Amino acid sequence: MKFSAINFTCPSCGAPQKFSPATGKLTCEFCSTQTSIEVSQDIIHEYDFSEAVSTLTAQKTQIITKNVRCKKCAGSFTLTPYSFSSNCPYCGTPAIIDFIQEITPKSLIPFTVTHKKAQMLFSKWVGSRWFAPNAFKKYLDGDNKLTGYYLPYWTYDSDTVSPYQGLRGDVYYVTVTKTIVENGRQRQVRVQEPRINWTPISGVVYVSFDDVTIGASKTISRAILDSLEPWDSTKLVPFNEKYLSGFEAEEYTIGLDNGFEFAKAKMSLKIKKNIRYDIGGDQQQIHSIQTQHNNVTYKNVLFPVWTASFKWNNKEYHYAINAQTGKIVGDRPYSYVKIVFAVLAVVAIVGAFWYMGEKGILKY
């Protein structure tokens, strides 16, 4: 499938302009001319979940080859199936194309953490990892750079009603006689022992959820996507391609209905917490919960993320930085050589103290 790329040119020199997180404007990398992005007065809407699910076309995931022609150098290149914003591999000109998914993002959070700040934060984070291999700590000293992505997310609102049944446990104490050994002799003592009185209980809790965020991309693992939270959705702005200029961006690969299943799992944690509070007592047992979701709405949004990956001992480690807050998440490699030397050093120190103690060198 052929696509024509959208890009934004500098009004002064005609070179491509890219979005700058530092200024919030389009900036020319050649003459530094800045162009403001008009502030939209459009209201960011919530959309009815049930209506959307019922009207979505049932279709299997399609692998679409996206052939893009750069308007600047006329070069042709291919994007990954769900990517809709990238840079021309020949001249670096931003290239933004049309959506292919039925639901399109109507709002986004622009990048606020700059590439320079992200590199600094990541370098500091990497440097603080004890027992990391030296190659990992030198990772950003070479040509390795962080990549800026606008990743798709779903947000869900829901008013939940949860009838439940369970047990309330109240602790009480009884006096019992026990035999103890003291100074080699047995004797009996009276002590207080805790007991729990369990009472059947049922009730209903009501919890309303606003903007439960679920990552809708398979580019980054679910664990990393969840760990990037929290996102301040009050900073969402109406969608504008100018914010994407110079960054990678993708459409959702986790559908609206599947995303809601992840959202319900997250909501259930708070619902259970509220049920335990409602049961009260010293301990609680929850036997059943029948949650109903009402007035469910959603948004399809884009959130900004800086990403990186590092390969060590044939394993690839992935990292992400929340480009709104600067939070860093990801796995880390370990240098087993460093760990072994650290263990040997501890053993040597302990051995030295033991030796000095045996020889009477140490005075206590």
Secondary structure, 3 states (H helix, E strand, C coil): CEEECECCECCCCCCEEEEECCCCEEEECCCCCEECCCCCCCCCCCEEHHHHHHHCCCCCCCCCCEEEECCCCCCEEEECCCEEEEECCCCCCEEECCCCCCCCCCEECCCCCCHHHHHHHHHHHHHCCCCCCHHHHCHHHCCCCCEEEEEEEEEEEEEEEEEEEEEEEEEEEEEEEEEEEECCEEEEEEEEEEEEEEEEEEEEEEEEEEEEEEECCCCCCHHHHHHCCCCCHHHCEECCHHHHCCCEEECCCCCHHHHHHHHHHHHHHHHHHHHHHHHCCCEEEEEEECCEEEEEEEEEEEEEEEEEEEEECCEEEEEEEECCCCCEEECCCCCHHHHHHHHHHHHHHHHHHHHHHHCCCCCC
